[in-house]
Amino acid sequence: MPKQDDPATFADRLSAMTDDEVFLRMQDLEKQSEALSRARMDLDDTLAFIALVETEIERRFPGQALQPYKEWQRKGSE
């Protein structure tokens, strides 16, 4: 996954993405987080971007937390 610029630019791009694009971005960030964790590398930036994606998902699906993302993941693995 390419390195993101700054959080404000990333958040602006998120708001313009489709739901599937947002979910794909979350999936990529989770994979990146797992890889960095295994390599014992710094996760701070990745976790900050994950938090931005979580906020965007919650904005789009009020009161559902990350349930729409979890359902999307489940459908993709069937």
C-alpha positions, 0 to 999 in steps of 0.5 A: 500500500502506498504511503499516505500523505497527511491525515487531512488529505486522506480524510478528504479522499475518504469522503469521496470514495464509494463504500467498497473503496472505503472498505478496501482501504480498511482491509489494506490498512489492517493487512499493513498493520498486521505486517508491521506488527509481525516485523515489530515496526512502528504502527502509529501512522497506520493506526491513525489512518485506521481510525480515520477510516473507522470514523468515515464508516461510522459517519456513513452508517450511524449507530452501526459501528463497523458492522457494515465493514464486517458484513462486507468482509464476510461476503467477500470470503464466501 
